[in-house]
């Protein structure tokens, strides 16, 4: 499964530059050296630092000025930063929102000023003035997370085929922040995949909590994930039974979940840690995977995402029409936003070196 995904990702990466309608108009001349505003949500998560730097580097390589801002996960701060970008005369906005539905005033103001808007990885919702979306296949992220959980439990083999192992295995489910549109895609992909195994009794959610609202973690906060896991252990596993698998949508949450489990004695005294999934291939989590305490993560090559956002911006500023590969999936409640989607890759202890180190995303030293 991972090998196939890598192949798709490489194929997409190979055609990621220079796409789209090559016709130009007068904009190509008037926008030379234009300002592009780039709004990122936070520096707390390693990936956003990498994303912001990569977007800025690609845009500057194309000859544009860049206003890159981080909002410390504070919506009013991000609102003010985008307002300033509009005032400064930005011609394109690349926005990775904290809350996808919180920027309607800014999107409307951008449209009035003729500014194009690219939603970056997180869909901007509730407004028609979103021109493009660049992201990964987020539903597939959830599918891959669930499949890796099943593989870790031995229900599926390395090729994704059923082994005949029936369990039952005790699992718990976590989801991301309700204000992040991506969280529902991850959740739906994961639960659609796990549902048949829950229905036939192979998997048992002992807490009974499977609804998105029950399992969502506001703000993607690791501390809240830790507290919820502690509560689940106390309430649903006090009978001596063990958690054997956790569907976690993000490495930060996985870290909080792992901390709660270790605090309850998992990973010591003969009590095995459960199979734990994740996303973003953060350094700390890859180290956990190498150590065998986290089972898997989902790698999303943000270098390609950043390059695509810069390519789209360059094409828009030259009066060209960017190419997209999805015009159906991302309804922001007002319109379906045309998107360019990349493919995610499952990373485990078996393939982390090939996927992450050999590709140059990390060095061996990064993961020591």
N, C-alpha and C positions, 0 to 999 in steps of 0.2 A: 504493500500500500504506500509506504513512505517513498520507495524508489519510484513508483509511478508518479507520485505527486512532485517529486524532484524533477522528473522529466518534463512535466507540464510547466513547472516554474521556470526551468531553463529555457523552454521553448518560448514562453511569454517574454522572458527577459531579453531573449535574442531579438525580439521585434519591438522593444519598448521605446526605442528612440526614433525620432524623425517621422512619426506617423501622422496621418491626417491629410486633409485637403491642402495641397501645396499652393493653391491660388492665393494671391495677396491683394490688398488694396492700400489706400493711403495710410492706413494705420501702421503699416510696416515701417514707415518713415517717421511718423509723429511719435511713436512709442519707443524709439531707440533710447536705451538707457533709462527706461521708465522705472518707477518705484513699484515694488510688489510688497504687499503687507503679508506677513506670515505670523499667524497667532497659534501658539501651542498652549496646551492646558497647564502643564506643570513641569518642574524639574525634579520632582520627587521620584518619578519613574524614569529609570535609565533610558528606556526606549525613546521618550519624547525629546530628550537631549540629543540623542543620535539623529532622530527625524529632523528636528529643527536645523541642526548643523548641516545635514545633508541637503535639505531643500535650499538653504541659503547658498551653499557651495555651488550647487547646480545652477541656480539662477544667476549668481555672479559670474560663473563661467560663460553664461549666455549674454553677459553684458548688462545686466539689470542691477539696479540698486535694491537693497532689501532692508525692510524694517522687521526684524524678528523679535517677537515678544513672548514671554512666558507669564502666565497669570496666577501661578501658585494655587491652582484649583479654586479660584475665587471668581464667581461670575461677574460681579460689578467691576472687578479689575479687568477682566477680559473685554467687557463691554466698552470700558473707557479706552483700552488699548486700540480696539477696532475703530472707535470714533476718531481717535487721533490719526490712525492710518488714512481714514477717509479725508480728514481735514488736510493732511499732508499732501494729498493728491495721488494716492496709490491708484494704479490702473487695474490691478488684479489683487484679490484677497484670497489667500490660502488659509482656510480656517479649520483647525482641529478643536472643536468646541468642548467646553466643560459640560454644558447642558445643551443638547441639540435644538431645543425649542426656545432658548432664551435670547436669541439674537435677531428676532424679526425686525425690530426698529433699525438695526444696523444693516440688515440685508436690504430693507426698503430704501434706506439712505444711499447705499451703494448703487442700487439700480437707478435711482434718480440721477446719480452722477456718472452713469455709464460704466461703472466698475463691474467687471466679471468676478464671479465668486465660485471657487472650487472648494467643496467640502472635502477635508482630508481625513480619511479613515473613519471618522464619526459623521454620520449623516446629519445635516441640518434640516430640521423638521418644522412644519407648520407655516411655511412661506414659499411663495412661487419663485422668489428671486435667488434660486440656487441653480447655477448653470451646469456644473459637472460634479461628479463624485469620484474620487480615486480611493480604492481600498482593496481588501482581500475578499475572497469568497467567504463571507462570515458565517453563513449557514454551514458550509463545508468545514469550517473550523470546529464547529460543534460536533459534526459527524465524526471528524477525525479524533476529537477528544474522547468521545464515547467509544469509538472502535479501539482506541489505545487502552482505555479502561478494561474493555472486554478481553483484549489481548493479554494485558497484564494479569488478569484473573485466570487466564487459561481457557476462557470460553471460545475465543478465536485463536487461530494460530498466526504465525508471522505473515501469512499471505491473506489473512482476513477470512479464512474458512472456519466453519464451526468444527470444534474438536469433539463435540458430544458431551463435554463436561457440563453437568447440570446444576452444580452448586447444592443448596442455595448459598448465595454470597450476600452478605449484608453490605449495602452501600448507602451513602448519603449524597445529596445533590446540592450544589451551590450555583448561584448565578450572579451576574454582574450588576452594575448599578441601574436602577429603573429609569434614570434620566439619560442613559446612553443607549441609543437605538441599536447599537451593535449587540448589546447584552441579550436582547430577545432573539436575535439571529443565532448567537452561540447556543443559547438555551434550547431553542426549537430544534436545531440540528442535533444537539446531544440527546434530548428527550425523545425525539422521533426515532432515533437509533436504539435507545435503551428500552423503549416502551414494550416491544414484543417480549423481551427477556424478563421484564417486570411482570407482564401479564402471564407468562408461562411458569413463573416461580423460580427461574434461574437466579434472578436478582430480587432482593428484598430490601425495601427502604423502611427500616425499622421505625423511624420517626414518623412515617406517614406523610412527610413534607415533600411534595413534589411540585406544587403549584409555584409559578414564577414569583408571585408576591411573597410566598413563604420563604423562598430560598435566595432571593435577591439580596445583595450586599450594597447598601447605599455608599456611593462614592468610591467603590472598589477598595474599600478600606480594610487592610489586613487585620487591624485590631478588632474590627467588627466580625470578620470571618473567624478569628480566633475565639471570640466570645461565643459566637453561635455554635462552633464545634464543641467547645467546653460544655455548653448547655445540652447539646445533643447526646454527648457521652454520659452526662449525669442523668438525663431523663430516660434515654432509650437503651442504654447499655449497662445499666446498674445490675442486671441479672447475670453478669459474667460473660455475656456474649461480646463479640468483637466487631469493630468496623473493619471491613475487608477491602473496601474501595470507596474513593471519593471523587466524584466528578467536579473538578474545579476549573473555572473558565480562564483563570489568569494566575501567573506565577506569584504575584504579590499576595493574593488570597491563599494560594497553596502554602506559602510560607507561614501565614497565620494559622492555617489549619494544621500544618505539621507541628507547629509549636504547641498547640493545644493537645495534640495526640501524644507527643513526647512527654508533655507535662502529666499525662494520665498513665504513663508507663509503657506506651507503645515504643517499640524499637529497643526494648531492654527486657531482661528477665524472661526471655523466651516468648515475648508478646510481639508478634510481627507487626511492622508498620503496614497500613493498607496501601493499595495501589492508588497513587494520587496523580492526577493530570494537571496541566497548566497551559500557559500561553505566553508568548513573547520571547522565550529563550533568554531571559535575563541571566546575567553572569552567575548570581548567587544560586539561582535555580538549576542552571546547568551543572554547577558544582554539586548540588544535591543529587542530581541525576547520576553523575559520575560516582558519587558516594553510595548510591542505591537507596536514598531516603525519599526522593521523588521519582516517580516512574517515567513520566514523559512531559514534554512541553510542545507547544506548536510554534514553529519558527516561521516568521513572516519577514522576508528580506526587505526591510524598510529602505534599503538603498534603492531598490527598484521603485518603491512607492514614492520616495522623494524625487527620483529622476523623472517619474511620470508626471508628478505635479508640476515640476519645472518645465517639462516638455509641453504640457497643456497650456501653461502660462505663456510660454514663448509663442506657441501657435496662435493663441487668442490675441496676443499683442501684435502679431503680424497679420491679423485679419483672417487667419485660417480656422478651419473647423477641426477640432481635435477628434481623433478616432476613439470610439468606445466599443466595448464588447458585451454590454448588458444594458438593455433598455426596458426591462420588465420588473426587476426585483426590488428596486428601492423607491417605494412610494413614501414620500415624506408627509403625507396626509393632505397635500395640496396638489402635488404633481409627482410623476415618476421622473426621478432625476437620472439622466444618462450617466453611466458609470464605466470606468475601466477597472476590472477586477484582476488581481493576481491570485495565484494558488498557494495555499498554506502547505507546510511540510511537518509531519510528525517527527519529533526528535526523541530518541531514547539513548540509553547507554551504548547500544549497539552501533548507532550511526552518527552520534554527535560529532565525531572527529571529521567524518566525510562531509557532513552537511555544514557545520559551523566553522571548522578550522581550515579545511582544504579550500573552502570558498573564500577565505580571507575575511569572513565576518568577525571572527575572533582569532587570536593567536593562542598557541599552547600556553604561553605565559599568563594570558588573561584568565585561564581556567585552572591555574594552580592554586 
